[in-house]
Amino acid sequence: MPSPDDPGRQAAYRAAIAELMDVARSRGAHVYTVSHPAPPVAAERHAMEVAQRLQAEAAAPRGISRIPV
């Protein structure tokens, strides 16, 4: 996720995720989020953590579960 601390980027990412989840579910897809092992580089790990948090925020009100990997 580029610029993970930029509130504007976070809002755009959250909106895109929510839209994709809604479209997939409207077409009958089983939708889940997946948590991945953290990368060793701190900046990449932070970006992944922000992205996964935003995905969880979009998924929660939709009843979408997370699958740990």
Phi, psi and omega per residue, in radians:
M1 nan 2.018 3.117
P2 -1.221 2.494 3.106
S3 0.874 1.062 -3.036
P4 -1.118 -0.341 -3.121
D5 -1.681 0.014 3.139
D6 -1.428 2.013 -3.115
P7 -0.995 -0.601 3.111
G8 -1.157 -0.741 3.105
R9 -1.150 -0.689 3.119
Q10 -1.087 -0.777 3.139
A11 -1.094 -0.735 3.130
A12 -1.136 -0.729 3.141
Y13 -1.128 -0.797 -3.139
R14 -1.059 -0.752 3.132
A15 -1.139 -0.735 3.136
A16 -1.124 -0.761 3.131
I17 -1.077 -0.816 -3.136
A18 -1.040 -0.762 3.135
E19 -1.111 -0.770 3.134
L20 -1.109 -0.709 3.104
M21 -1.085 -0.780 -3.121
D22 -1.140 -0.733 3.125
V23 -1.130 -0.804 -3.134
A24 -1.057 -0.787 -3.127
R25 -1.173 -0.621 3.141
S26 -1.159 -0.358 3.133
R27 -1.727 0.173 3.047
G28 1.543 0.155 -3.124
A29 -1.335 2.574 2.978
H30 -1.492 2.079 -3.015
V31 -1.937 2.292 3.086
Y32 -2.437 2.770 2.919
T33 -1.839 2.753 -3.104
V34 -2.200 2.280 3.050
S35 -1.679 2.301 -3.082
H36 -1.840 2.753 3.023
P37 -1.074 2.525 -3.102
A38 -1.197 2.380 3.056
P39 -1.239 2.732 -3.075
P40 -1.271 -0.426 -3.104
V41 -1.430 2.210 -3.022
A42 -0.993 -0.761 -3.118
A43 -1.118 -0.717 3.113
E44 -1.185 -0.685 3.117
R45 -1.086 -0.768 3.130
H46 -1.082 -0.784 3.133
A47 -1.066 -0.724 3.121
M48 -1.121 -0.741 -3.138
E49 -1.115 -0.719 3.105
V50 -1.122 -0.811 -3.129
A51 -1.064 -0.765 -3.133
Q52 -1.177 -0.613 3.091
R53 -1.133 -0.761 3.125
L54 -1.138 -0.672 3.082
Q55 -1.093 -0.746 3.132
A56 -1.119 -0.689 3.115
E57 -1.102 -0.666 3.116
A58 -1.312 -0.586 -3.069
A59 -1.336 -0.642 -3.002
A60 -0.961 -0.907 -3.112
P61 -1.223 -0.195 3.134
R62 -1.701 -0.035 -3.137
G63 1.250 0.447 -3.125
I64 -1.570 2.266 -3.079
S65 -1.570 2.817 3.075
R66 -1.880 2.385 3.088
I67 -1.866 2.071 3.091
P68 -1.338 2.469 3.107
V69 -1.948 nan nan
